[in-house]
């Protein structure tokens, strides 16, 4: 069967895959971005509640999928904490699959926002419920604000059939187009960076899983629990001939595993 390798072109790049962004223990990093992913999925609960007040089928499907995937990320977080190599590897497969599925919605919403959304500055009300909510907020504010303050905060309403109203609408549209022209590049960069970050997170997960399989996680420079792992053998070491990780160019995983076993014995003897 084909062997699984992780070859990195330079030691500077390697540090970002044997740790999290080169600063944090790789296990802690996996826990951090899994927690963020879990919080993002939990937000789907609030999204699906709000969507009944006005929304699209695409939004409904996204929120439903997010809620359905919550148990998967809870399971992944637990397996990362328990340092179970095979389970973490399966979770890494699920993580990258989730990213690819979510990319479909990202692309859909990005196409609508960048191509079809008018960006003309006109106030948008998705439903009568939303309009009612805005009226409720204004009525609450009016209880502790003066009439002059409410007039200043509220948008002035124009009759679009009059020259003044038409002039105001044209000016509002022009300003909205100018703002969108300056912000759309930044918005695109944020989307691309976010997409690439999740690819990096998936690679970190794979790296963590392979280190666990070969018993080399505890000897990584930033490993927080390497002494505890060596003393108590709380991780799983699975030596499969069909799965090898190359941490340094030209260094075989079997050599690293042998070195790890020797250091484990030394620490156990010390204890």
N, C-alpha and C positions, 0 to 999 in steps of 0.2 A: 504494500500500500504506500501511497506517497507520503513523505514526511513533511511535517509542518515546521517551517523555519520562520524566524523573525530576525532578519538581517538589517542592521542600521548602518548608514553610510559614514557616520562620524560619532565621536564620543560626545560632542556637544548635543547632538540630536538624541543620542541614546539616553541621556539623562532625563529627557522629557517622557520617556517610555518605561524607565525603571523607577520613576517617581511621578508625581503629579505636578506638571509644569516646572519640574526641576527643583521644587521647594518643599513639597509635602510627601509624606509616605504614600505610596501608590494605593494602599488599601484605604486610607483615609480619603484620598481623592475620589476613589470609586464610590465610597459612601456619600461624599458630598454631592457629586453630580447625580447620583441616584435619588437622593433626597430632593434635589431641585426638580428632577423629572417627576417624582411622586407628587410634589406640591402642584406642579403644572397640571398633572392629571386630575388632582382633587379639585382644581379650579373648574373642571368640567361640570361638577355638581352645581355650582352657582350659575354657570353658563346655561345649563339646560333648564334651570328654573327661570332665568331671565328670558330665554328664547320663546317661552309661551306668551310673552308680552310683545313679541314681534321679532322675526328673524327668518332665516332661509333654511332650506332643506340641508344645504352643505354644512351650515353651522350646527344643526341638529345632529347630523351624522358624526361630526367631529366630537361634539360633547359626549355623545353616547359611546363612541369608541374610547374616549379618555376615561370615562367611568368604568367601562368594562376591563380596561387594562390596569387599573389600580392594584388588584391582587398580584399581578405579575411583578410589579415593581416592589411591592412589599416583600414578596418571596425573594427577589433578587437582592434586596438590602440585607435580608437575613442570611442568605448564603455567602454574601461578601463578608459579613461579620464573623460567620462560622468558619471561613477559609476552606470551603469545600470546592476543590479544584474543578471537578467535572460539572458540578452545578453552576459554578461561576462561568464556566465556558459556555454552557447552554444559555445562561442569562445574557452573555455577550452576543450570542446569535440572535436572541430575542430583541436585544437593545438595538442592534443595527437594523433588524427588520422593522421595528417600530419607527425608527428614524426614516426609513424609506417610505413607509406608509404615510407618516405625518408629512413627508415632503410633498405628497400629492395635494393635500389641503393647502400647504404653504404656497405651492405653485398656483393653485386655483385662486386663492385670495390675492396673491401678488398680481396675477394677470388682471383681475378685476380692478384692483387699486391703481395699477400703473397704466392701464389701457382704457378701461371702460368707465371708471369713476369720473364724473365731470369736473370736480375740484373747482366749482364756480362760486363757492362761498355761500350758497343758499342754505338756510337752516333745514335740516332733515329730521323728520319725525317718523320713526319706524312704525308706530301704531298709536291708536287713540289712548292706550294705557300709558305710553311714554309721555304724550302731551298732558295727560291728567297728572302724571307725577311731577312734571315741571310746574304746572299750575299750583300743585300742593306745596312745592318748595318755595315758590314765590309768596304764597299766602302765609307760610311760616315766617319767612324773612320780613314780611311787612309788619309783623307784630313787634319786632324790635328795631326796625329801621324807620327813618322818617320818610315822608312822601318824596322829598327831594332826592334822598339817597336811592330810593327805589326807581325813580325816574332816570337817574344817572346809570344804574346798573342794567336796566331793562333796555333791550334793543328798541329803537324807535321804529314804529311801523309806518310804512309808506304805501300810498296808493299807486300801484304799478301802472295805472292808466293815465296818471298825470306826468308831465315832463319831469318834475322833481323826483318822482318815484323811479322813473326810467333811468334818470341820471345816477341816482343812488345805486340802483341794481347794476348798472354798467361799471361804476367805480368799484363796487364790492367784488364783482367778477374779476376785474383787472387785478385787484390786490390779491385775491385768492390764487390766481394764475401765477403771479410773481412769487408768492410764498411757496407754491408747489414746485416751481422751477428751481428754487434754491434748496429745497429739502428732499427732492426725489432721489438725488444722487446719494445723499447720506442714508436715506431709507434703504436703498438697494444694497449699500455696503453693509449695513446692519444685518440684513437678511442673509447675505452671503457668509458673513463672519459667523453668525449663529449656526448656519448649516454646517460649516466646516468644523466648528467647535464640537458638534455632536459626533462627527467622524473621528475627531481626536479622542473624545471620551470613549468611543467604542474600541479604538485601538489600545487605549490604556486598560480597558477591561480585559481584552484578549491577552495583553502582556501580563497582567496580574494573574489571570487564570493559568497561563503557561508556567509562570514562576511557581505557582502552587503545585502544579503537577510534577515539577522536577525538584521540588524541595529547595529552591534557591531564593524564595521570597525573603526568608529571615536573614540572609546575608547581604541584602541590598543596603546601601549606605544610609538611606533615610527610613528604613523599616523600623517602626516604633516598637514592634513586639518581637524583634528577632531573638532577644534573650529568652523571653517567655516561650516562644515557639520552640527554641532549641531545647530548653529545659523540660518542657512538658509535652512536646511533640503534638501540639494541638492542631497542626495542619496535616493534610493528606499528601503523601508523596506517592505518585503513581508513575512508575517508570514504564512508559509505553515506547516500543521501538518505532511506532508509527507517528509519534509526536515529539519533535525536538525543538528547542528554542535556542537560537544562536544570539547570545547577548553581546559578545564581542566578536568582531570579524575574525574568523579562523579559530575560535574557541568552541569546542564541542560541549553540548549540554551535559554529557556524561561526565566530563572532567569537572564541570561546575558542581554537579550533584555529588561526586566523590569528595570534592573539597568541602561542600556543605556538610556532608556526613561526618567528616573528620572534625570540623569545628563543633558540630553538635556533640560529638563524643567528648571533646575537650571541655565544653561548658557543663555537660552533665557530670563529668568527673569533678569539676570545680564545685558543683553544688552538692 
